[in-house]
Amino acid sequence: MHAQPADPLIILSTDGVPRPERYAFWARSVFDYFQLDPLPPEEALAFEGRIVTLTCERGAIHHYSSSAVSGRRTRSHLHTHTGDEIGIGYMIDGHAVYEPERGPPIEARPREFFCFDGARPSRLTLTRNRQLHFALPRATVIEAAGGRVPSPQAIAQALNRSPLAVYLLHQLRRLTRDAPRLTVPQRIVMLDATLALAKSVLCACLQEGQQAPGEPGLYARACEYMNRHLHVCGLSAAHIAAALHCSRAHLYRVFAEHGMTVADLLRELRMRRARQLLHAEPDLDVGTIAWRCGYADASSFGKAFKRRFGLSPLEWRACVRRAPLPAEALLED
């Protein structure tokens, strides 16, 4: 008997959460990769947020709306919340300002893109907004860009001037609207196709006038190898370096150039896999999820999960079950 494929669809809303808890719920469940600024009590009580997400190991797409929100990723925050994704948003309504620690700020108004690098300290400010959003692993963006990660500003500018962006936006909007009416296998197929389109559009606009990118670099290959072997309990930098035919010291240097360590990225990828399994397979016990994510026992897995997300695995699963909103309410244009 074949195992049922994991459902990539997640729908969250503050409508299912008591008003005093809404902002904290949003910070914990949606903006876990940022440290959100505190809100005055009256604004926290009035906070609203809705999101439709389709996610897998190859990336994620979102249809997002919320009240005004702001926060930052500091260096100390990055040590416990390592990010290995490049996030790209398209503002339908509202105003976004992304301020990296190094480089000019990026502002996006309606019908403009913005981009942020999850592995860099930064600040993000959003007015009340609606946006389409997609996130790709750093390795995918490196491959699309021909072996390096362009600055967030370069990515946003390239998409803003690309005539291909409209086709990607149409697909993002269509899939986040229709996903609740599709079967799980159909969602998986269309998510894969949409992420492939996102990579192709990025490749076209970033590589314009250049030759097509060749083989992905060492960092991209290391990320791919780690994703394929997250279930291996003893996976280490030494194993990864040996598999990629490089020295461990060279692997460390390459990861340092991307602002992270091998251990940090491996832990983050495992935590994201765990969170996806907790949502997609509600009857799967925590011990089995721990094993699938490379942990020898449920206790160490539970402690690592709580350090990362602020909730135990079972608490996170229960929180997600309480929060869903009927899909039609989330997909109003």
Rosetta blueprint (number, residue, H / E / L):
1 M L
2 H L
3 A L
4 Q L
5 P L
6 A L
7 D L
8 P L
9 L E
10 I E
11 I E
12 L E
13 S E
14 T H
15 D H
16 G H
17 V L
18 P L
19 R H
20 P H
21 E H
22 R H
23 Y H
24 A H
25 F H
26 W H
27 A H
28 R H
29 S H
30 V L
31 F L
32 D L
33 Y L
34 F L
35 Q E
36 L E
37 D L
38 P L
39 L L
40 P L
41 P H
42 E H
43 E H
44 A H
45 L H
46 A H
47 F L
48 E L
49 G E
50 R E
51 I E
52 V E
53 T E
54 L E
55 T E
56 C E
57 E L
58 R L
59 G E
60 A E
61 I E
62 H E
63 H E
64 Y E
65 S E
66 S E
67 S L
68 A L
69 V E
70 S E
71 G E
72 R E
73 R E
74 T L
75 R H
76 S H
77 H H
78 L H
79 H H
80 T H
81 H L
82 T L
83 G L
84 D L
85 E E
86 I E
87 G E
88 I E
89 G E
90 Y E
91 M E
92 I E
93 D E
94 G L
95 H L
96 A E
97 V E
98 Y E
99 E E
100 P E
101 E L
102 R L
103 G L
104 P L
105 P L
106 I E
107 E E
108 A E
109 R L
110 P L
111 R L
112 E L
113 F E
114 F E
115 C E
116 F E
117 D E
118 G L
119 A L
120 R L
121 P L
122 S E
123 R E
124 L E
125 T E
126 L E
127 T L
128 R L
129 N E
130 R E
131 Q E
132 L E
133 H E
134 F E
135 A E
136 L E
137 P E
138 R H
139 A H
140 T H
141 V H
142 I H
143 E H
144 A H
145 A L
146 G L
147 G L
148 R L
149 V L
150 P L
151 S L
152 P H
153 Q H
154 A H
155 I H
156 A H
157 Q H
158 A H
159 L H
160 N H
161 R H
162 S L
163 P L
164 L L
165 A H
166 V H
167 Y H
168 L H
169 L H
170 H H
171 Q H
172 L H
173 R H
174 R H
175 L H
176 T H
177 R H
178 D H
179 A H
180 P H
181 R H
182 L L
183 T L
184 V H
185 P H
186 Q H
187 R H
188 I H
189 V H
190 M H
191 L H
192 D H
193 A H
194 T H
195 L H
196 A H
197 L H
198 A H
199 K H
200 S H
201 V H
202 L H
203 C H
204 A H
205 C H
206 L H
207 Q L
208 E L
209 G L
210 Q L
211 Q L
212 A L
213 P L
214 G L
215 E L
216 P L
217 G L
218 L H
219 Y H
220 A H
221 R H
222 A H
223 C H
224 E H
225 Y H
226 M H
227 N H
228 R H
229 H L
230 L L
231 H L
232 V L
233 C L
234 G L
235 L L
236 S L
237 A H
238 A H
239 H H
240 I H
241 A H
242 A H
243 A H
244 L L
245 H L
246 C L
247 S L
248 R H
249 A H
250 H H
251 L H
252 Y H
253 R H
254 V H
255 F H
256 A H
257 E H
258 H L
259 G L
260 M L
261 T L
262 V H
263 A H
264 D H
265 L H
266 L H
267 R H
268 E H
269 L H
270 R H
271 M H
272 R H
273 R H
274 A H
275 R H
276 Q H
277 L H
278 L H
279 H H
280 A H
281 E L
282 P L
283 D L
284 L L
285 D L
286 V H
287 G H
288 T H
289 I H
290 A H
291 W H
292 R H
293 C L
294 G L
295 Y L
296 A L
297 D L
298 A H
299 S H
300 S H
301 F H
302 G H
303 K H
304 A H
305 F H
306 K H
307 R H
308 R H
309 F H
310 G L
311 L L
312 S L
313 P H
314 L H
315 E H
316 W H
317 R H
318 A H
319 C H
320 V H
321 R H
322 R H
323 A L
324 P L
325 L L
326 P L
327 A H
328 E H
329 A H
330 L H
331 L L
332 E L
333 D L
